[in-house]
């Protein structure tokens, strides 16, 4: 996986977090008004490039002040290359009312997009979001 893909994932995640923070969406209250954001991370299969995308996302969160156990709760799941596992994982994220889904690999993004329109989805390790039929345009913010 190219570094630019990981950076793109992190940038998209930060944009989604900016939206969450500015609108006050989700999260549980902590002392002094801090929120703990719940993030579901679904990865298609264990693979070096996909593992790096996952690490890049978590590292990017930390660089921007979002730390696991402090103000972020991560639920990291691996679908073991099974489409029904992907669906079950994403359905559980929706039921658990996560604040953000990070979907790693095209089938993961497609599964998330098919299950929810309300929860922001950050996708990585996707060659073409239009061909994957999850956005109308690769160029416009939000895929519109």
C-alpha positions as a Markdown table, in Angstrom:
| # | Residue | x | y | z |
|---|---|---|---|---|
| 1 | Unk | 0.0 | 0.0 | 0.0 |
| 2 | Unk | 1.3 | 3.4 | -0.8 |
| 3 | Unk | 1.8 | 5.9 | 2.0 |
| 4 | Unk | -0.5 | 8.3 | 0.2 |
| 5 | Unk | -3.4 | 5.9 | 0.6 |
| 6 | Unk | -2.8 | 5.7 | 4.4 |
| 7 | Unk | -2.5 | 9.5 | 4.6 |
| 8 | Unk | -5.7 | 9.9 | 2.6 |
| 9 | Unk | -7.4 | 7.5 | 5.1 |
| 10 | Unk | -6.2 | 9.5 | 8.0 |
| 11 | Unk | -7.1 | 12.8 | 6.4 |
| 12 | Unk | -10.6 | 11.5 | 5.7 |
| 13 | Unk | -10.9 | 10.2 | 9.3 |
| 14 | Unk | -9.9 | 13.6 | 10.7 |
| 15 | Unk | -12.4 | 15.4 | 8.5 |
| 16 | Unk | -15.1 | 13.0 | 9.8 |
| 17 | Unk | -14.0 | 13.6 | 13.4 |
| 18 | Unk | -14.0 | 17.3 | 12.7 |
| 19 | Unk | -17.6 | 17.0 | 11.7 |
| 20 | Unk | -18.4 | 14.9 | 14.7 |
| 21 | Unk | -16.8 | 17.3 | 17.1 |
| 22 | Unk | -18.4 | 20.4 | 15.6 |
| 23 | Unk | -21.9 | 18.9 | 15.6 |
| 24 | Unk | -21.6 | 17.3 | 18.9 |
| 25 | Unk | -22.7 | 13.9 | 17.5 |
| 26 | Unk | -22.4 | 10.8 | 19.5 |
| 27 | Unk | -19.9 | 9.9 | 22.1 |
| 28 | Unk | -20.4 | 9.5 | 25.8 |
| 29 | Unk | -19.7 | 12.4 | 28.2 |
| 30 | Unk | -16.6 | 12.4 | 30.3 |
| 31 | Unk | -15.3 | 14.7 | 33.0 |
| 32 | Unk | -14.8 | 18.3 | 31.8 |
| 33 | Unk | -17.1 | 17.8 | 28.8 |
| 34 | Unk | -14.8 | 15.5 | 26.9 |
| 35 | Unk | -16.3 | 12.9 | 24.8 |
| 36 | Unk | -15.3 | 9.3 | 24.1 |
| 37 | Unk | -15.8 | 8.5 | 20.5 |
| 38 | Unk | -16.7 | 5.0 | 19.5 |
| 39 | Unk | -15.0 | 3.9 | 16.3 |
| 40 | Unk | -15.6 | 0.6 | 14.5 |
| 41 | Unk | -12.7 | -0.6 | 12.4 |
| 42 | Unk | -13.5 | -3.4 | 10.0 |
| 43 | Unk | -10.7 | -5.0 | 7.9 |
| 44 | Unk | -11.5 | -7.6 | 5.2 |
| 45 | Unk | -8.5 | -9.9 | 5.9 |
| 46 | Unk | -5.1 | -9.9 | 7.6 |
| 47 | Unk | -2.6 | -8.7 | 5.0 |
| 48 | Unk | 0.5 | -6.5 | 5.4 |
| 49 | Unk | -0.9 | -3.6 | 3.4 |
| 50 | Unk | -4.3 | -3.6 | 5.1 |
| 51 | Unk | -2.6 | -4.0 | 8.5 |
| 52 | Unk | -0.6 | -0.9 | 7.7 |
| 53 | Unk | -3.7 | 1.1 | 6.7 |
| 54 | Unk | -5.2 | 0.1 | 10.1 |
| 55 | Unk | -2.1 | 1.2 | 12.0 |
| 56 | Unk | -1.9 | 4.4 | 9.9 |
| 57 | Unk | -5.5 | 5.2 | 10.9 |
| 58 | Unk | -4.8 | 4.6 | 14.6 |
| 59 | Unk | -1.5 | 6.5 | 14.5 |
| 60 | Unk | -3.2 | 9.4 | 12.7 |
| 61 | Unk | -5.9 | 9.6 | 15.4 |
| 62 | Unk | -3.2 | 9.7 | 18.1 |
| 63 | Unk | -1.3 | 12.4 | 16.4 |
| 64 | Unk | -4.4 | 14.6 | 16.5 |
| 65 | Unk | -5.1 | 13.9 | 20.2 |
| 66 | Unk | -7.5 | 11.0 | 19.9 |
| 67 | Unk | -6.1 | 8.2 | 22.0 |
| 68 | Unk | -7.5 | 4.8 | 22.7 |
| 69 | Unk | -8.6 | 4.5 | 26.3 |
| 70 | Unk | -8.5 | 8.3 | 26.7 |
| 71 | Unk | -11.1 | 9.7 | 24.3 |
| 72 | Unk | -11.5 | 7.0 | 21.8 |
| 73 | Unk | -12.9 | 3.4 | 22.1 |
| 74 | Unk | -11.9 | 1.3 | 19.1 |
| 75 | Unk | -13.6 | -1.9 | 18.1 |
| 76 | Unk | -11.3 | -3.5 | 15.6 |
| 77 | Unk | -12.6 | -6.5 | 13.7 |
| 78 | Unk | -11.3 | -8.7 | 11.0 |
| 79 | Unk | -13.8 | -10.4 | 8.7 |
| 80 | Unk | -11.4 | -13.2 | 7.7 |
| 81 | Unk | -12.2 | -12.7 | 4.0 |
| 82 | Unk | -15.9 | -13.7 | 4.6 |
| 83 | Unk | -18.6 | -11.5 | 3.2 |
| 84 | Unk | -21.2 | -12.6 | 5.7 |
| 85 | Unk | -18.7 | -11.7 | 8.5 |
| 86 | Unk | -18.4 | -8.2 | 7.0 |
| 87 | Unk | -22.1 | -7.7 | 7.1 |
| 88 | Unk | -22.4 | -9.0 | 10.7 |
| 89 | Unk | -19.6 | -6.8 | 11.9 |
| 90 | Unk | -21.0 | -3.7 | 10.3 |
| 91 | Unk | -24.5 | -4.4 | 11.5 |
| 92 | Unk | -23.1 | -4.7 | 15.0 |
| 93 | Unk | -21.3 | -1.4 | 14.7 |
| 94 | Unk | -24.6 | 0.2 | 13.7 |
| 95 | Unk | -26.4 | -1.5 | 16.6 |
| 96 | Unk | -23.7 | -0.3 | 18.9 |
| 97 | Unk | -24.1 | 3.3 | 17.5 |
| 98 | Unk | -20.5 | 3.9 | 16.8 |
| 99 | Unk | -19.6 | 7.4 | 15.8 |
| 100 | Unk | -17.4 | 6.5 | 12.9 |
| 101 | Unk | -16.6 | 3.4 | 10.8 |
| 102 | Unk | -13.2 | 2.9 | 9.3 |
| 103 | Unk | -13.6 | 0.3 | 6.5 |
| 104 | Unk | -10.4 | -1.2 | 5.2 |
| 105 | Unk | -10.6 | -2.7 | 1.6 |
| 106 | Unk | -13.3 | -2.3 | -1.0 |
| 107 | Unk | -15.7 | -5.1 | 0.2 |
| 108 | Unk | -15.6 | -3.5 | 3.7 |
| 109 | Unk | -16.5 | -0.1 | 2.4 |
| 110 | Unk | -19.3 | -1.6 | 0.3 |
| 111 | Unk | -20.7 | -3.5 | 3.2 |
| 112 | Unk | -20.6 | -0.4 | 5.4 |
| 113 | Unk | -22.2 | 1.8 | 2.7 |
| 114 | Unk | -25.0 | -0.8 | 2.2 |
| 115 | Unk | -25.8 | -0.9 | 5.9 |
| 116 | Unk | -25.7 | 2.7 | 7.0 |
| 117 | Unk | -26.2 | 6.2 | 5.6 |
| 118 | Unk | -26.1 | 7.9 | 9.0 |
| 119 | Unk | -22.7 | 6.9 | 10.4 |
| 120 | Unk | -19.7 | 8.5 | 8.7 |
| 121 | Unk | -17.5 | 6.0 | 6.9 |
| 122 | Unk | -13.8 | 6.4 | 6.3 |
| 123 | Unk | -12.5 | 4.0 | 3.6 |
| 124 | Unk | -9.0 | 3.0 | 2.7 |
| 125 | Unk | -7.4 | 0.4 | 0.4 |
| 126 | Unk | -10.0 | 1.2 | -2.2 |
| 127 | Unk | -8.8 | 1.8 | -5.8 |
| 128 | Unk | -11.9 | 3.5 | -7.1 |
| 129 | Unk | -14.9 | 4.5 | -4.9 |
| 130 | Unk | -17.0 | 5.2 | -8.0 |
| 131 | Unk | -16.4 | 1.7 | -9.5 |
| 132 | Unk | -17.1 | 0.3 | -6.0 |
| 133 | Unk | -20.5 | 2.1 | -6.3 |
| 134 | Unk | -20.2 | 3.8 | -2.9 |
| 135 | Unk | -19.9 | 7.4 | -4.2 |
| 136 | Unk | -21.0 | 9.3 | -7.4 |
| 137 | Unk | -17.6 | 11.0 | -7.8 |
| 138 | Unk | -14.1 | 10.5 | -6.6 |
| 139 | Unk | -13.5 | 14.3 | -6.9 |
| 140 | Unk | -16.1 | 16.0 | -4.8 |
| 141 | Unk | -16.1 | 16.1 | -1.0 |
| 142 | Unk | -18.6 | 13.6 | 0.3 |
| 143 | Unk | -18.6 | 11.8 | -3.1 |
| 144 | Unk | -21.5 | 13.9 | -4.5 |
